Amino acid sequence: MADIHSTAIVDPRATVAASAFVGPYCVVGAEVTLGDGVRLVAHVVVAGITSLGEGTIVYPFASIGQRPQDLKYKGEPSRLEIGRNNQIREHVTMNPGTEGGGMVTRVGNGGLFMAGAHVAHDCQIGNGVIMVNNATLGGHVTVGDYAVLGGLSAVHQFVRIGRHVMVGGMTGVENDVIPYATVTGNRAHLSGLNLVGLKRRAMPREEIHALRNAYRLLFAPEGTMAERLEEVATQFHDIAPVMEIVDFIRADSTRAICQPKPENVD
């Protein structure tokens, strides 16, 4: 039987694993599912059609699964799906999806969402993502695996953040960010590749070298982006990380691709 503190309010229709812990003054709604080993430390509210995967820990004053902050939302039965082994720190907010965005917000496994971070409706978050204190995602944002969003950063709705991206603190991201890149600035610009992150993830040296060469070619001043993209695709067709960038740029998107300042093409 789950360990539920006497001051917690858990709707009897909620699905709570026997190994879950619901701490003091938590509130758990009727359509919530808490997986094995989930821990709601204290003063946590989990509402809506929300599932928390095995081993996820939620810290005090987080608000998970409340109504989306979208005036178009009309009460449709949308969902919030949170994966395994996430750490959701104090005052984090995560909202379910809407009819206009596929009806579901998804958070992968092994993420760290530091105090005050916000995941808006219809976002799709990969595995191992870190959102530092007060990082904010607008609606419909996609964040790839192992991306890091610095403190007080903000991502515009419908933007795509590629895998292994580093977003600098206090950076406003208005355009799509290619995988493996770093972006900084009041309004984000590419400032190079996330070389520190790639080394930490043990990417082979030859792949990092190919990425650097492809990055220089892709954002060189000569020719058009379409011409440079085709050249990169031809020259590096057998390098998977480079082709991931090519496919990312070729994919349909409502946002432009974030560009470097001329002095940052390196």
C-alpha positions as CSV (number, residue, x, y, z in Angstrom):
1,M,0.0,0.0,0.0
2,A,1.3,3.5,-0.9
3,D,2.7,5.6,1.9
4,I,0.3,8.6,2.0
5,H,0.7,11.2,4.7
6,S,-2.3,11.9,6.8
7,T,-2.5,15.5,5.7
8,A,-2.4,14.7,2.0
9,I,-5.6,14.7,-0.1
10,V,-5.6,11.9,-2.7
11,D,-8.8,11.3,-4.7
12,P,-9.8,7.6,-4.3
13,R,-10.1,7.3,-8.1
14,A,-6.4,8.2,-8.6
15,T,-4.0,5.3,-9.5
16,V,-1.2,5.2,-7.0
17,A,1.5,2.5,-7.0
18,A,2.1,0.6,-3.8
19,S,5.7,1.9,-3.6
20,A,4.8,5.5,-4.2
21,F,5.1,8.2,-1.4
22,V,2.7,11.2,-1.1
23,G,4.0,13.6,1.4
24,P,2.5,16.2,3.7
25,Y,-0.2,18.5,2.3
26,C,0.0,17.1,-1.3
27,V,-3.2,17.1,-3.4
28,V,-3.6,14.4,-6.1
29,G,-6.5,14.4,-8.5
30,A,-8.9,11.7,-9.7
31,E,-7.2,11.1,-13.1
32,V,-3.6,11.1,-11.9
33,T,-1.3,8.0,-12.1
34,L,1.7,7.8,-9.9
35,G,4.1,5.0,-10.9
36,D,6.4,2.8,-8.8
37,G,8.7,4.8,-6.5
38,V,7.2,8.2,-7.3
39,R,7.8,10.6,-4.5
40,L,5.8,13.8,-3.9
41,V,7.9,15.4,-1.2
42,A,5.4,17.9,0.3
43,H,2.9,20.6,-0.8
44,V,2.7,19.2,-4.4
45,V,-0.4,19.5,-6.5
46,V,-0.9,17.0,-9.3
47,A,-4.1,17.5,-11.4
48,G,-5.7,16.6,-14.7
49,I,-5.0,13.5,-16.7
50,T,-1.4,13.3,-15.6
51,S,1.0,10.3,-15.3
52,L,4.3,10.3,-13.4
53,G,6.7,7.5,-14.3
54,E,8.7,5.3,-12.1
55,G,11.2,7.0,-9.7
56,T,10.2,10.5,-10.5
57,I,10.5,12.9,-7.5
58,V,8.5,16.1,-7.2
59,Y,9.5,18.8,-4.7
60,P,7.4,21.3,-2.7
61,F,5.1,23.7,-4.3
62,A,5.4,22.3,-7.8
63,S,2.1,22.4,-9.7
64,I,1.7,19.6,-12.3
65,G,-1.1,19.0,-14.7
66,Q,-3.2,22.1,-14.1
67,R,-5.3,23.7,-16.9
68,P,-3.1,25.0,-19.8
69,Q,-2.4,28.7,-19.9
70,D,-4.1,29.0,-23.3
71,L,-7.3,31.0,-24.0
72,K,-8.2,28.5,-26.8
73,Y,-8.4,25.6,-24.3
74,K,-12.0,24.6,-23.7
75,G,-11.7,21.8,-21.3
76,E,-10.8,19.0,-23.7
77,P,-9.5,15.9,-22.0
78,S,-5.8,16.4,-22.8
79,R,-2.9,14.8,-21.0
80,L,0.5,15.3,-19.4
81,E,2.8,12.3,-19.6
82,I,6.0,12.5,-17.5
83,G,8.5,9.7,-17.8
84,R,10.8,7.9,-15.4
85,N,13.4,9.2,-12.9
86,N,12.8,12.9,-13.4
87,Q,13.6,15.4,-10.7
88,I,11.0,18.2,-10.6
89,R,12.1,20.9,-8.2
90,E,10.3,23.6,-6.2
91,H,7.7,25.8,-7.9
92,V,8.0,24.0,-11.3
93,T,4.9,24.1,-13.5
94,M,4.0,21.7,-16.3
95,N,0.7,21.8,-18.2
96,P,-1.2,19.3,-20.3
97,G,-1.8,19.6,-24.1
98,T,-4.6,21.2,-26.1
99,E,-6.7,20.2,-29.1
100,G,-4.5,22.5,-31.2
101,G,-1.3,20.7,-30.3
102,G,-2.1,17.0,-30.3
103,M,-3.7,16.8,-26.9
104,V,-0.6,15.8,-25.0
105,T,2.5,17.3,-23.4
106,R,5.3,14.7,-23.0
107,V,8.4,14.8,-20.8
108,G,11.0,12.0,-21.3
109,N,13.1,10.2,-18.7
110,G,15.9,11.3,-16.5
111,G,15.4,15.1,-16.7
112,L,16.2,17.8,-14.1
113,F,13.7,20.7,-13.9
114,M,15.1,23.2,-11.5
115,A,13.2,25.6,-9.3
116,G,10.6,27.7,-11.2
117,A,11.0,26.1,-14.6
118,H,7.9,26.1,-16.8
119,V,6.8,23.5,-19.4
120,A,3.8,24.8,-21.3
121,H,1.0,23.0,-23.2
122,D,1.9,20.6,-26.0
123,C,5.6,20.7,-25.4
124,Q,7.6,17.5,-26.3
125,I,10.7,17.1,-24.1
126,G,13.3,14.4,-24.7
127,N,15.4,12.4,-22.3
128,G,18.1,13.8,-20.0
129,V,17.0,17.4,-20.5
130,I,18.0,20.0,-17.9
131,M,16.1,23.2,-17.4
132,V,17.9,25.5,-15.0
133,N,16.1,27.8,-12.6
134,N,13.2,29.8,-14.2
135,A,13.9,28.5,-17.7
136,T,10.6,28.8,-19.6
137,L,9.1,27.0,-22.6
138,G,6.2,28.5,-24.6
139,G,3.6,26.2,-26.0
140,H,4.3,23.5,-28.7
141,V,8.1,23.6,-28.1
142,T,10.2,20.5,-28.9
143,V,13.4,19.9,-26.9
144,G,15.8,17.1,-27.9
145,D,17.6,14.7,-25.7
146,Y,20.3,16.1,-23.3
147,A,19.6,19.7,-24.1
148,V,20.4,22.2,-21.4
149,L,18.4,25.4,-21.0
150,G,20.2,28.0,-18.8
151,G,18.7,29.9,-16.0
152,L,16.1,32.6,-16.9
153,S,16.1,31.5,-20.6
154,A,12.9,31.7,-22.6
155,V,11.9,29.7,-25.7
156,H,9.2,31.1,-28.1
157,Q,6.2,28.9,-28.9
158,F,6.7,26.3,-31.7
159,V,10.5,26.5,-31.6
160,R,12.5,23.3,-31.9
161,I,15.6,22.8,-29.8
162,G,17.8,20.0,-31.2
163,R,19.6,17.3,-29.2
164,H,22.6,18.2,-27.1
165,V,22.0,22.0,-27.4
166,M,23.2,24.4,-24.8
167,V,21.0,27.5,-24.3
168,G,22.9,30.2,-22.4
169,G,21.4,31.8,-19.3
170,M,19.0,34.8,-19.9
171,T,18.8,33.9,-23.6
172,G,15.6,34.5,-25.6
173,V,15.2,31.8,-28.3
174,E,12.9,32.8,-31.2
175,N,14.2,30.5,-33.9
176,D,15.0,26.8,-34.2
177,V,18.3,25.7,-32.9
178,I,20.2,23.0,-34.7
179,P,21.4,19.9,-32.8
180,Y,24.8,20.1,-31.0
181,A,24.9,23.9,-31.0
182,T,25.2,26.6,-28.4
183,V,23.1,29.7,-28.4
184,T,23.5,32.9,-26.4
185,G,22.5,36.5,-26.4
186,N,19.5,38.7,-25.5
187,R,17.9,37.4,-28.7
188,A,19.6,34.1,-29.4
189,H,22.3,33.6,-32.0
190,L,24.5,30.6,-32.6
191,S,27.8,30.9,-30.8
192,G,29.3,27.6,-31.9
193,L,29.0,24.0,-31.1
194,N,28.4,22.6,-27.7
195,L,31.8,21.0,-27.6
196,V,31.9,20.6,-23.8
197,G,28.6,18.8,-23.8
198,L,29.7,16.5,-26.7
199,K,32.9,15.5,-24.9
200,R,30.9,14.8,-21.7
201,R,28.7,12.5,-23.8
202,A,31.8,10.8,-25.1
203,M,31.2,11.6,-28.8
204,P,34.1,10.2,-30.8
205,R,36.8,12.8,-31.8
206,E,36.4,12.2,-35.5
207,E,32.7,13.0,-35.3
208,I,33.3,16.2,-33.4
209,H,35.9,17.2,-36.0
210,A,33.4,16.5,-38.8
211,L,30.7,18.5,-37.0
212,R,33.1,21.5,-36.7
213,N,33.9,21.4,-40.4
214,A,30.3,20.9,-41.4
215,Y,29.2,23.9,-39.1
216,R,31.8,26.2,-40.8
217,L,30.6,25.2,-44.2
218,L,26.9,25.4,-43.4
219,F,27.2,29.0,-42.1
220,A,29.9,30.3,-44.4
221,P,29.1,33.6,-46.1
222,E,29.3,32.2,-49.7
223,G,26.2,30.9,-51.5
224,T,22.7,30.4,-50.1
225,M,21.7,28.2,-47.2
226,A,20.1,25.7,-49.6
227,E,23.3,25.4,-51.6
228,R,25.4,25.0,-48.5
229,L,23.1,22.5,-47.0
230,E,23.3,20.3,-50.1
231,E,27.1,20.6,-50.1
232,V,27.2,19.5,-46.4
233,A,24.8,16.6,-47.1
234,T,27.0,15.4,-49.9
235,Q,30.3,15.8,-48.2
236,F,29.3,14.4,-44.8
237,H,26.6,11.8,-45.9
238,D,28.2,9.1,-43.8
239,I,28.5,11.1,-40.6
240,A,25.4,10.5,-38.5
241,P,25.5,13.7,-36.3
242,V,26.0,15.9,-39.3
243,M,23.1,14.3,-41.2
244,E,21.0,14.8,-38.1
245,I,21.6,18.5,-38.5
246,V,20.8,18.3,-42.2
247,D,17.5,16.5,-41.5
248,F,16.7,19.0,-38.8
249,I,17.0,21.9,-41.1
250,R,15.1,20.2,-43.9
251,A,12.1,19.3,-41.6
252,D,9.0,21.4,-41.8
253,S,8.9,24.2,-39.2
254,T,7.1,27.4,-38.6
255,R,10.3,29.0,-37.3
256,A,13.5,30.0,-39.1
257,I,16.9,28.5,-38.2
258,C,18.9,30.4,-35.6
259,Q,22.0,31.9,-37.3
260,P,25.4,32.8,-35.9
261,K,26.9,36.3,-35.9
262,P,29.6,36.4,-38.6
263,E,32.4,36.3,-36.1
264,N,31.0,33.2,-34.5
265,V,31.3,30.8,-37.5
266,D,33.8,28.4,-35.9
